[in-house]
Amino acid sequence: MQDYYKRKVEEGKSKMSVLNAISNKIVARMCSVIENNEPYKNYLLLS
């Protein structure tokens, strides 16, 4: 998420806009975990 934040700010997006997008990504992941009743798997660390 840190790389995403830095890249978007460098592209000219406002910091709060990028933070809102990151928050939405986190909430979407949380909802998916709850709906599927499975533990969170961070596939980025596995690859």
PQR file with spaces between the fields and no chain letter, atoms N, CA, C, O and H, PARSE charges and radii, in Angstrom:
ATOM       1  N    MET     1       0.814   -1.184    0.000 -0.4000 1.5000
ATOM       2  CA   MET     1       0.000    0.000    0.000 -0.0000 2.0000
ATOM       3  C    MET     1       0.872    1.267    0.000  0.5500 1.7000
ATOM       4  O    MET     1       0.489    2.306   -0.539 -0.5500 1.4000
ATOM       5  N    GLN     2       2.023    1.151    0.605 -0.4000 1.5000
ATOM       6  CA   GLN     2       2.911    2.311    0.658 -0.0000 2.0000
ATOM       7  C    GLN     2       3.397    2.684   -0.738  0.5500 1.7000
ATOM       8  O    GLN     2       3.460    3.865   -1.080 -0.5500 1.4000
ATOM       9  H    GLN     2       2.335    0.307    1.043  0.4000 1.0000
ATOM      10  N    ASP     3       3.735    1.693   -1.532 -0.4000 1.5000
ATOM      11  CA   ASP     3       4.167    1.968   -2.907 -0.0000 2.0000
ATOM      12  C    ASP     3       3.029    2.594   -3.715  0.5500 1.7000
ATOM      13  O    ASP     3       3.247    3.527   -4.488 -0.5500 1.4000
ATOM      14  H    ASP     3       3.683    0.734   -1.254  0.4000 1.0000
ATOM      15  N    TYR     4       1.817    2.073   -3.529 -0.4000 1.5000
ATOM      16  CA   TYR     4       0.641    2.615   -4.211 -0.0000 2.0000
ATOM      17  C    TYR     4       0.443    4.083   -3.836  0.5500 1.7000
ATOM      18  O    TYR     4       0.197    4.926   -4.698 -0.5500 1.4000
ATOM      19  H    TYR     4       1.640    1.315   -2.901  0.4000 1.0000
ATOM      20  N    TYR     5       0.554    4.380   -2.529 -0.4000 1.5000
ATOM      21  CA   TYR     5       0.384    5.756   -2.040 -0.0000 2.0000
ATOM      22  C    TYR     5       1.404    6.694   -2.678  0.5500 1.7000
ATOM      23  O    TYR     5       1.053    7.754   -3.197 -0.5500 1.4000
ATOM      24  H    TYR     5       0.754    3.695   -1.828  0.4000 1.0000
ATOM      25  N    LYS     6       2.658    6.292   -2.633 -0.4000 1.5000
ATOM      26  CA   LYS     6       3.719    7.146   -3.185 -0.0000 2.0000
ATOM      27  C    LYS     6       3.528    7.375   -4.676  0.5500 1.7000
ATOM      28  O    LYS     6       3.692    8.495   -5.161 -0.5500 1.4000
ATOM      29  H    LYS     6       2.943    5.431   -2.212  0.4000 1.0000
ATOM      30  N    ARG     7       3.179    6.311   -5.412 -0.4000 1.5000
ATOM      31  CA   ARG     7       2.997    6.428   -6.853 -0.0000 2.0000
ATOM      32  C    ARG     7       1.845    7.376   -7.194  0.5500 1.7000
ATOM      33  O    ARG     7       1.975    8.206   -8.094 -0.5500 1.4000
ATOM      34  H    ARG     7       3.045    5.402   -5.018  0.4000 1.0000
ATOM      35  N    LYS     8       0.736    7.262   -6.495 -0.4000 1.5000
ATOM      36  CA   LYS     8      -0.423    8.101   -6.783 -0.0000 2.0000
ATOM      37  C    LYS     8      -0.179    9.562   -6.420  0.5500 1.7000
ATOM      38  O    LYS     8      -0.631   10.458   -7.133 -0.5500 1.4000
ATOM      39  H    LYS     8       0.630    6.588   -5.764  0.4000 1.0000
ATOM      40  N    VAL     9       0.529    9.812   -5.324 -0.4000 1.5000
ATOM      41  CA   VAL     9       0.842   11.196   -4.935 -0.0000 2.0000
ATOM      42  C    VAL     9       1.782   11.819   -5.955  0.5500 1.7000
ATOM      43  O    VAL     9       1.642   12.994   -6.297 -0.5500 1.4000
ATOM      44  H    VAL     9       0.897    9.084   -4.745  0.4000 1.0000
ATOM      45  N    GLU    10       2.739   11.037   -6.442 -0.4000 1.5000
ATOM      46  CA   GLU    10       3.653   11.541   -7.467 -0.0000 2.0000
ATOM      47  C    GLU    10       2.928   11.827   -8.775  0.5500 1.7000
ATOM      48  O    GLU    10       3.344   12.692   -9.545 -0.5500 1.4000
ATOM      49  H    GLU    10       2.853   10.083   -6.164  0.4000 1.0000
ATOM      50  N    GLU    11       1.832   11.091   -9.030 -0.4000 1.5000
ATOM      51  CA   GLU    11       1.037   11.332  -10.235 -0.0000 2.0000
ATOM      52  C    GLU    11       0.197   12.597  -10.124  0.5500 1.7000
ATOM      53  O    GLU    11      -0.378   13.054  -11.112 -0.5500 1.4000
ATOM      54  H    GLU    11       1.494   10.387   -8.404  0.4000 1.0000
ATOM      55  N    GLY    12       0.125   13.165   -8.916 -0.4000 1.5000
ATOM      56  CA   GLY    12      -0.607   14.411   -8.745 -0.0000 2.0000
ATOM      57  C    GLY    12      -1.909   14.297   -7.975  0.5500 1.7000
ATOM      58  O    GLY    12      -2.620   15.289   -7.813 -0.5500 1.4000
ATOM      59  H    GLY    12       0.591   12.794   -8.113  0.4000 1.0000
ATOM      60  N    LYS    13      -2.232   13.106   -7.500 -0.4000 1.5000
ATOM      61  CA   LYS    13      -3.448   12.937   -6.712 -0.0000 2.0000
ATOM      62  C    LYS    13      -3.259   13.566   -5.342  0.5500 1.7000
ATOM      63  O    LYS    13      -2.146   13.605   -4.817 -0.5500 1.4000
ATOM      64  H    LYS    13      -1.654   12.301   -7.632  0.4000 1.0000
ATOM      65  N    SER    14      -4.357   14.063   -4.760 -0.4000 1.5000
ATOM      66  CA   SER    14      -4.259   14.630   -3.419 -0.0000 2.0000
ATOM      67  C    SER    14      -4.049   13.497   -2.407  0.5500 1.7000
ATOM      68  O    SER    14      -4.494   12.370   -2.623 -0.5500 1.4000
ATOM      69  H    SER    14      -5.261   14.032   -5.186  0.4000 1.0000
ATOM      70  N    LYS    15      -3.378   13.806   -1.321 -0.4000 1.5000
ATOM      71  CA   LYS    15      -3.050   12.792   -0.319 -0.0000 2.0000
ATOM      72  C    LYS    15      -4.295   12.179    0.293  0.5500 1.7000
ATOM      73  O    LYS    15      -4.356   10.968    0.503 -0.5500 1.4000
ATOM      74  H    LYS    15      -3.016   14.722   -1.145  0.4000 1.0000
ATOM      75  N    MET    16      -5.301   13.019    0.584 -0.4000 1.5000
ATOM      76  CA   MET    16      -6.521   12.504    1.187 -0.0000 2.0000
ATOM      77  C    MET    16      -7.284   11.599    0.220  0.5500 1.7000
ATOM      78  O    MET    16      -7.900   10.621    0.643 -0.5500 1.4000
ATOM      79  H    MET    16      -5.252   14.003    0.413  0.4000 1.0000
ATOM      80  N    SER    17      -7.245   11.915   -1.056 -0.4000 1.5000
ATOM      81  CA   SER    17      -7.906   11.085   -2.054 -0.0000 2.0000
ATOM      82  C    SER    17      -7.263    9.702   -2.108  0.5500 1.7000
ATOM      83  O    SER    17      -7.959    8.691   -2.199 -0.5500 1.4000
ATOM      84  H    SER    17      -6.744   12.710   -1.399  0.4000 1.0000
ATOM      85  N    VAL    18      -5.952    9.665   -2.052 -0.4000 1.5000
ATOM      86  CA   VAL    18      -5.236    8.393   -2.085 -0.0000 2.0000
ATOM      87  C    VAL    18      -5.496    7.603   -0.799  0.5500 1.7000
ATOM      88  O    VAL    18      -5.676    6.386   -0.850 -0.5500 1.4000
ATOM      89  H    VAL    18      -5.387   10.486   -1.978  0.4000 1.0000
ATOM      90  N    LEU    19      -5.515    8.277    0.344 -0.4000 1.5000
ATOM      91  CA   LEU    19      -5.798    7.597    1.605 -0.0000 2.0000
ATOM      92  C    LEU    19      -7.208    7.013    1.603  0.5500 1.7000
ATOM      93  O    LEU    19      -7.432    5.929    2.141 -0.5500 1.4000
ATOM      94  H    LEU    19      -5.369    9.265    0.386  0.4000 1.0000
ATOM      95  N    ASN    20      -8.147    7.721    1.005 -0.4000 1.5000
ATOM      96  CA   ASN    20      -9.509    7.214    0.906 -0.0000 2.0000
ATOM      97  C    ASN    20      -9.545    5.955    0.034  0.5500 1.7000
ATOM      98  O    ASN    20     -10.232    4.992    0.372 -0.5500 1.4000
ATOM      99  H    ASN    20      -7.965    8.602    0.568  0.4000 1.0000
ATOM     100  N    ALA    21      -8.821    5.956   -1.068 -0.4000 1.5000
ATOM     101  CA   ALA    21      -8.774    4.788   -1.948 -0.0000 2.0000
ATOM     102  C    ALA    21      -8.161    3.591   -1.216  0.5500 1.7000
ATOM     103  O    ALA    21      -8.639    2.466   -1.358 -0.5500 1.4000
ATOM     104  H    ALA    21      -8.263    6.739   -1.343  0.4000 1.0000
ATOM     105  N    ILE    22      -7.118    3.830   -0.442 -0.4000 1.5000
ATOM     106  CA   ILE    22      -6.479    2.754    0.322 -0.0000 2.0000
ATOM     107  C    ILE    22      -7.441    2.218    1.380  0.5500 1.7000
ATOM     108  O    ILE    22      -7.526    1.008    1.588 -0.5500 1.4000
ATOM     109  H    ILE    22      -6.730    4.744   -0.326  0.4000 1.0000
ATOM     110  N    SER    23      -8.161    3.112    2.046 -0.4000 1.5000
ATOM     111  CA   SER    23      -9.141    2.684    3.048 -0.0000 2.0000
ATOM     112  C    SER    23     -10.198    1.799    2.411  0.5500 1.7000
ATOM     113  O    SER    23     -10.584    0.779    2.982 -0.5500 1.4000
ATOM     114  H    SER    23      -8.093    4.095    1.878  0.4000 1.0000
ATOM     115  N    ASN    24     -10.665    2.183    1.237 -0.4000 1.5000
ATOM     116  CA   ASN    24     -11.672    1.382    0.535 -0.0000 2.0000
ATOM     117  C    ASN    24     -11.131    0.012    0.164  0.5500 1.7000
ATOM     118  O    ASN    24     -11.860   -0.978    0.227 -0.5500 1.4000
ATOM     119  H    ASN    24     -10.352    3.012    0.773  0.4000 1.0000
ATOM     120  N    LYS    25      -9.861   -0.059   -0.222 -0.4000 1.5000
ATOM     121  CA   LYS    25      -9.252   -1.346   -0.556 -0.0000 2.0000
ATOM     122  C    LYS    25      -9.198   -2.249    0.682  0.5500 1.7000
ATOM     123  O    LYS    25      -9.472   -3.445    0.592 -0.5500 1.4000
ATOM     124  H    LYS    25      -9.269    0.746   -0.273  0.4000 1.0000
ATOM     125  N    ILE    26      -8.849   -1.678    1.824 -0.4000 1.5000
ATOM     126  CA   ILE    26      -8.764   -2.453    3.065 -0.0000 2.0000
ATOM     127  C    ILE    26     -10.144   -2.946    3.478  0.5500 1.7000
ATOM     128  O    ILE    26     -10.303   -4.106    3.860 -0.5500 1.4000
ATOM     129  H    ILE    26      -8.626   -0.706    1.897  0.4000 1.0000
ATOM     130  N    VAL    27     -11.140   -2.071    3.404 -0.4000 1.5000
ATOM     131  CA   VAL    27     -12.504   -2.455    3.772 -0.0000 2.0000
ATOM     132  C    VAL    27     -13.022   -3.556    2.843  0.5500 1.7000
ATOM     133  O    VAL    27     -13.683   -4.489    3.300 -0.5500 1.4000
ATOM     134  H    VAL    27     -11.010   -1.129    3.094  0.4000 1.0000
ATOM     135  N    ALA    28     -12.731   -3.455    1.556 -0.4000 1.5000
ATOM     136  CA   ALA    28     -13.171   -4.479    0.611 -0.0000 2.0000
ATOM     137  C    ALA    28     -12.551   -5.832    0.946  0.5500 1.7000
ATOM     138  O    ALA    28     -13.219   -6.861    0.851 -0.5500 1.4000
ATOM     139  H    ALA    28     -12.195   -2.697    1.185  0.4000 1.0000
ATOM     140  N    ARG    29     -11.294   -5.834    1.332 -0.4000 1.5000
ATOM     141  CA   ARG    29     -10.627   -7.094    1.713 -0.0000 2.0000
ATOM     142  C    ARG    29     -11.252   -7.665    2.987  0.5500 1.7000
ATOM     143  O    ARG    29     -11.459   -8.873    3.099 -0.5500 1.4000
ATOM     144  H    ARG    29     -10.751   -4.998    1.409  0.4000 1.0000
ATOM     145  N    MET    30     -11.549   -6.785    3.943 -0.4000 1.5000
ATOM     146  CA   MET    30     -12.168   -7.235    5.189 -0.0000 2.0000
ATOM     147  C    MET    30     -13.537   -7.852    4.924  0.5500 1.7000
ATOM     148  O    MET    30     -13.866   -8.899    5.481 -0.5500 1.4000
ATOM     149  H    MET    30     -11.381   -5.803    3.851  0.4000 1.0000
ATOM     150  N    CYS    31     -14.329   -7.214    4.083 -0.4000 1.5000
ATOM     151  CA   CYS    31     -15.658   -7.729    3.762 -0.0000 2.0000
ATOM     152  C    CYS    31     -15.571   -9.077    3.063  0.5500 1.7000
ATOM     153  O    CYS    31     -16.381   -9.966    3.323 -0.5500 1.4000
ATOM     154  H    CYS    31     -14.062   -6.364    3.630  0.4000 1.0000
ATOM     155  N    SER    32     -14.607   -9.230    2.191 -0.4000 1.5000
ATOM     156  CA   SER    32     -14.423  -10.491    1.482 -0.0000 2.0000
ATOM     157  C    SER    32     -14.060  -11.614    2.450  0.5500 1.7000
ATOM     158  O    SER    32     -14.571  -12.728    2.330 -0.5500 1.4000
ATOM     159  H    SER    32     -13.949   -8.507    1.980  0.4000 1.0000
ATOM     160  N    VAL    33     -13.200  -11.332    3.387 -0.4000 1.5000
ATOM     161  CA   VAL    33     -12.795  -12.333    4.377 -0.0000 2.0000
ATOM     162  C    VAL    33     -14.000  -12.741    5.219  0.5500 1.7000
ATOM     163  O    VAL    33     -14.194  -13.925    5.496 -0.5500 1.4000
ATOM     164  H    VAL    33     -12.785  -10.428    3.485  0.4000 1.0000
ATOM     165  N    ILE    34     -14.807  -11.765    5.624 -0.4000 1.5000
ATOM     166  CA   ILE    34     -15.971  -12.056    6.453 -0.0000 2.0000
ATOM     167  C    ILE    34     -17.007  -12.848    5.664  0.5500 1.7000
ATOM     168  O    ILE    34     -17.553  -13.830    6.170 -0.5500 1.4000
ATOM     169  H    ILE    34     -14.649  -10.804    5.399  0.4000 1.0000
ATOM     170  N    GLU    35     -17.283  -12.432    4.430 -0.4000 1.5000
ATOM     171  CA   GLU    35     -18.300  -13.114    3.618 -0.0000 2.0000
ATOM     172  C    GLU    35     -17.897  -14.551    3.293  0.5500 1.7000
ATOM     173  O    GLU    35     -18.736  -15.452    3.303 -0.5500 1.4000
ATOM     174  H    GLU    35     -16.841  -11.635    4.019  0.4000 1.0000
ATOM     175  N    ASN    36     -16.622  -14.762    3.006 -0.4000 1.5000
ATOM     176  CA   ASN    36     -16.153  -16.100    2.645 -0.0000 2.0000
ATOM     177  C    ASN    36     -15.811  -16.964    3.850  0.5500 1.7000
ATOM     178  O    ASN    36     -15.556  -18.160    3.712 -0.5500 1.4000
ATOM     179  H    ASN    36     -15.941  -14.030    2.998  0.4000 1.0000
ATOM     180  N    ASN    37     -15.808  -16.353    5.037 -0.4000 1.5000
ATOM     181  CA   ASN    37     -15.512  -17.060    6.284 -0.0000 2.0000
ATOM     182  C    ASN    37     -14.178  -17.801    6.193  0.5500 1.7000
ATOM     183  O    ASN    37     -14.068  -18.955    6.608 -0.5500 1.4000
ATOM     184  H    ASN    37     -16.015  -15.381    5.149  0.4000 1.0000
ATOM     185  N    GLU    38     -13.173  -17.126    5.648 -0.4000 1.5000
ATOM     186  CA   GLU    38     -11.832  -17.691    5.513 -0.0000 2.0000
ATOM     187  C    GLU    38     -10.814  -16.718    6.095  0.5500 1.7000
ATOM     188  O    GLU    38     -11.053  -15.511    6.108 -0.5500 1.4000
ATOM     189  H    GLU    38     -13.263  -16.189    5.311  0.4000 1.0000
ATOM     190  N    PRO    39      -9.694  -17.223    6.570 -0.5600 1.5000
ATOM     191  CA   PRO    39      -8.643  -16.307    7.027  0.2800 2.0000
ATOM     192  C    PRO    39      -8.032  -15.550    5.851  0.5500 1.7000
ATOM     193  O    PRO    39      -8.042  -16.032    4.718 -0.5500 1.4000
ATOM     194  N    TYR    40      -7.507  -14.378    6.126 -0.4000 1.5000
ATOM     195  CA   TYR    40      -6.896  -13.550    5.084 -0.0000 2.0000
ATOM     196  C    TYR    40      -5.594  -14.197    4.620  0.5500 1.7000
ATOM     197  O    TYR    40      -4.790  -14.651    5.433 -0.5500 1.4000
ATOM     198  H    TYR    40      -7.499  -13.986    7.046  0.4000 1.0000
ATOM     199  N    LYS    41      -5.399  -14.231    3.302 -0.4000 1.5000
ATOM     200  CA   LYS    41      -4.165  -14.769    2.720 -0.0000 2.0000
ATOM     201  C    LYS    41      -3.500  -13.651    1.939  0.5500 1.7000
ATOM     202  O    LYS    41      -4.087  -13.113    1.001 -0.5500 1.4000
ATOM     203  H    LYS    41      -6.052  -13.862    2.641  0.4000 1.0000
ATOM     204  N    ASN    42      -2.304  -13.306    2.310 -0.4000 1.5000
ATOM     205  CA   ASN    42      -1.567  -12.260    1.618 -0.0000 2.0000
ATOM     206  C    ASN    42      -0.739  -12.920    0.517  0.5500 1.7000
ATOM     207  O    ASN    42       0.379  -13.377    0.758 -0.5500 1.4000
ATOM     208  H    ASN    42      -1.827  -13.743    3.072  0.4000 1.0000
ATOM     209  N    TYR    43      -1.295  -12.966   -0.686 -0.4000 1.5000
ATOM     210  CA   TYR    43      -0.629  -13.635   -1.782 -0.0000 2.0000
ATOM     211  C    TYR    43       0.604  -12.890   -2.263  0.5500 1.7000
ATOM     212  O    TYR    43       1.459  -13.486   -2.918 -0.5500 1.4000
ATOM     213  H    TYR    43      -2.202  -12.596   -0.882  0.4000 1.0000
ATOM     214  N    LEU    44       0.719  -11.607   -1.956 -0.4000 1.5000
ATOM     215  CA   LEU    44       1.897  -10.865   -2.366 -0.0000 2.0000
ATOM     216  C    LEU    44       3.145  -11.353   -1.655  0.5500 1.7000
ATOM     217  O    LEU    44       4.232  -11.346   -2.232 -0.5500 1.4000
ATOM     218  H    LEU    44       0.025  -11.123   -1.424  0.4000 1.0000
ATOM     219  N    LEU    45       3.000  -11.773   -0.418 -0.4000 1.5000
ATOM     220  CA   LEU    45       4.150  -12.278    0.331 -0.0000 2.0000
ATOM     221  C    LEU    45       4.531  -13.699   -0.087  0.5500 1.7000
ATOM     222  O    LEU    45       5.673  -14.118    0.100 -0.5500 1.4000
ATOM     223  H    LEU    45       2.117  -11.778    0.051  0.4000 1.0000
ATOM     224  N    LEU    46       3.578  -14.435   -0.649 -0.4000 1.5000
ATOM     225  CA   LEU    46       3.857  -15.812   -1.044 -0.0000 2.0000
ATOM     226  C    LEU    46       4.577  -15.904   -2.376  0.5500 1.7000
ATOM     227  O    LEU    46       5.252  -16.897   -2.649 -0.5500 1.4000
ATOM     228  H    LEU    46       2.650  -14.094   -0.800  0.4000 1.0000
ATOM     229  N    SER    47       4.440  -14.873   -3.215 -0.4000 1.5000
ATOM     230  CA   SER    47       5.035  -14.958   -4.539 -0.0000 2.0000
ATOM     231  C    SER    47       6.445  -14.439   -4.573  0.5500 1.7000
ATOM     232  O    SER    47       7.081  -14.447   -5.627 -0.5500 1.4000
ATOM     233  H    SER    47       3.892  -14.066   -2.993  0.4000 1.0000
